Amino acid sequence: MRLLRIGAPGAEVPAVLGEDGAAFDLSGLTRDIDGDFLASGGIDRVREALAAGSLPALDTDGLRVGAPLARPGKVVCIGLNYRDHAEETGAAAPERPVVFMKDPSTVVGPYDEVLIPRGSVKTDWEVELAVVIGREARYLADPAAAAACIAGYTISNDVSEREFQLEYSAQWDLGKSCETFNPMGPWLVTPDEVDDPQALGLRLSVNGEVRQNGDTKNMIFEIPYLVWYLSQYMVLRPGDVINTGTPAGVALGLPGTPYLRDGDTVELAVDGLGTQRQTFHNA
């Protein structure tokens, strides 16, 4: 099942896509697609209503696509989680997951404008598989218990300002939490439609030139392990998001490759999860 949110920022309508790609309005079932919806069994209710044919059609022609999840509780990110990305940045493959947080307010729609921060000279891109939590994960017994806590998957662009991130602070927050720095979507895809989340191709191009072409099979720490690991140190709640890392091909790891500038366009895709496209403009 593919869930999405359609409409102007702050006024999105929750929706679901049928097998033929037609959209159906979920506003009779839920106020929004958020943590409360996921925690209360909202996905099951939508599946039942979709099967019964009781949902009204929704005309999405010409309307904005918002992030598929409203108001994430937190966005937890995993750094250096692909060996080729660690190598290109000159870092050793980590022995434990590298964990940092990203301000949830950075989340915008998959086709929204992204702002290059004032003073930025190193705004960079990162295509990532994002995991959306649907059930509380607290001190999970083992990685096998993670599957029951996952509501679905989507695409994140973990936009990063490398000078802010690496040169201005011992922490990464300054370069990760600038406004609009986490385009997400277009859909929240439930696990039953993702045969193997560890076998998904990820691609990103800048102005039509391919920069990243990776596969989730090359993650150092796989998704069940990450959910289990994080649950030992923080409570993951419905509506939280985990950005699981990026493959090689970021500007930071490609000497001579220009960072993003005003007017540049970035396109992203993950197998089975759709596509994104953003144009970057100066703040």
N, C-alpha and C positions, 0 to 999 in steps of 0.2 A: 504494500500500500504506500502511496506517495501523498504526503500531507504538505500543504503549502498555505501561504497567507497572501491575499491579493488586495491591493488598494494603497492609498496614500499613507505615508508614515504616520503612525498613531491611530489610523482608522482602517487597518487591514481586516479583511473578512477571512475567517478560517475556511479552508476548503480541502477537498480530497479529489484526486484524479481517478477516474474509472479506468478499466482496462483499455478502452479505446482512446484515452487521453482527454476525455471530456471532464470538465470540472463541476463539482457539486458543492453547494453551500452547506457549511456545517454550523452556521450561527444558531440554528434551532437546537443544536446539541450542546454547544459550548460557546462561551464568550470568546475564547481564544485558544490557541495551541501554546500551552505554557506548562509549567510544572504541576499546577493543580489538575489540569486536564490529564496529564500523563499519570499522575499518582492515583487518580480516581477511576482508572480503567477506561479512559476516553478512547483509546485506540480500539479496544474491543467493541465499544458502542458504535463507533464509526463503521467498523467492519460489518457489524450486524445490519446497520441501516443501509449501507451500500449494497449488501446482498439482497435486502428486502426491496430495493428500488424506491425507498421512501424519501430520498434526499432531493431537494429542488436543484435544477440545473443552474449553473452560474456562468454568465457570459464574461470571460476574462479578456476579451479582445481589446488591446490597447491599454490595459491596466498594468500598473506597476506590480512587480513581484517582490514581496518583502522577505525578510529572513523567515524561515519556516518555523522558528521557535521564538516566541515573545518573551522578553525579559529573562534571559538566562540567569540562574542564581549566581553561578560563577563560571568562568572559562579557565580551565586548567590546561596548561600547555606542556608538551614534552619536547625538549630540545635535543638536537643531535641524535635523533632516533633512527637515522638511516646511515649505514656505514659510509656510503659514498659522499653523503653530505658532511659527515664528520671529517672525512679525509680532505675534502675540498677546502674546508675552513681551517685545516691544520690542527684539528683537535683529535685526541685519542678517542676511540670508541668508549663510551662510558660503561662502567661496571654496574651502575645503578641508574635508573631513569633520572634525567635532568628535568626538574620540575620548576615551573614558574607560573605566575598568574597573569591574566590579562583582564583589564577592566571590561566587565560585561557590556558597558555602554558603548564599546567600540563596535558592537555587532550592528551591521546594516544589511540591506538587501543585496542579492547577488549581482544586480545590475546598477546599483547606486553609484553615484560619484564618490571617489575617495580623495581625501584632502592631503596634499603634501604639506607637512607642518612648516611653519615659518622658521627659517634658518636651516632647513634640512638640505643636506647635500648627498645623503645616502639612504634614500627611501627604497626599500627592497621588497621583493615578492616571495611568497612561500605557499605553494599549493599543498593542502593537507586534507586527509580524511578526518572528519570530526565525528566523535561518538556522543550521542545524546543519552543521558541517563533517564530511565523511566521508573526506577524503583530504588529506594534507599540502599546504598552500599556502605556498610559500616563493619569494619573488621571481618571481611569475608574470609572464610576458612581456607579457600584455595582459588586459583584462577578459574577452575571449572564453574564456580558459583557466579562468575561475572555475567554469563549469558542472560540470566534471569533479570539482571539489572539494566539491560540495554534496551532503550526504546527504539533506537534506529541510528541511521548514519546520514551524514550530509557532507557538503564541501565547505571548507574554510580557506580563505586567503589570509594567512597570518602575516599581514603587512608589518614591516619592521623598519625602523630608522636605525641604521647600524652605528652611526656616530653617537646618537643618543644612547643606544643600547650598550655599546662596548667601551666607549671613551669617556662618557660623562658620569658613570656611576659603576660601583661594583655589582649592582643588581641590574637586571635587564628591563625593569619596568618602564623606564623613561622612553625606550625605543619601541615598546610593544603596545602601549596603551594610549597612543594619540587618537584623536577622534576619527571615526570611520575606519579604523585599522583592522576590522574583522568582517569583511563581507562574508555572508553565509547563505547557503542554499544552492539551488532553488527549492529543493524538496527535503523533507524528512522522510527517508525511505526505511520502512520497517524491516527487521532482520529476515523475515521470511522471503523477501525479494532480493536479498544479497546472499548468493550461494556461499561465497567464501570471502569475508572481508580482508583476508590476508592474501588475496590474489586479484587485486584491483589495480589497473593502470591509472597513473596520475600524470596529467600533462598541463603545461603552462606555456603560453607564448606572449611575447611583448612586441606590440606593433607587427604581429604576424610572424615573428621569428621565434621558433621553438627554443625555449630555455630549459625547461624541465620535462623529462620523460622517464618516469620511474614506475615502481610497482610496490604495493604494500607488502609483498612477500619479502622484501629486503629490509623490513623493520628490524631493529635490534631487539626491541621489547614489543611483543605482540599484544593485541588489544586485551585479551582476557587477563594477561599478566599485569598490564597497566591499571586496569580497573581494580584488580585485587590489591596491587601495590599501593595505589592511592588511598584505598579504603583503610589501610593500616595507619594512615597519618591524618586523614580528614574524612568527614562524612560526605559522601556524594549523595545528593538529593535529586529527586525528579526535576528536570529542567536544567541541570548542570550540563556543561559541555566539556569534552576533552579533545583538544587539538593534538593529534598523535604524532606530529613531526613531518618534516618535508624531505624529499629526495634531493640529490645534487642538482645544481643548475641555478642557484641564486647568484645575484650580482656579487655578493661578498666573496664567493668562491671562484669567480671567473675574472681573473685579472684583465683589465682593459675593457670590461663590459660596463656600459654606462648604467648608473642607477636611474630610477624613474624621474621623469621631468614633466612639467606642465603639458598636458595634451596627450601623453602616452596612454595606450590602451593595452590592458592585460586581459587575456582570455584563459580560463581554466576549465578542466574537465576531469572527472573521475568516472571510471566505468560504472554504468548503471545508476549513477547519482546525478546526472545532468551536467549542465555547463554554467559558467559564470562569465561575465564580461564587465569590466570597469574601466572608466576613463579617469585618469588622475589629473587634478587641478591644484594649483597653489591655494593654500588657505588664505 
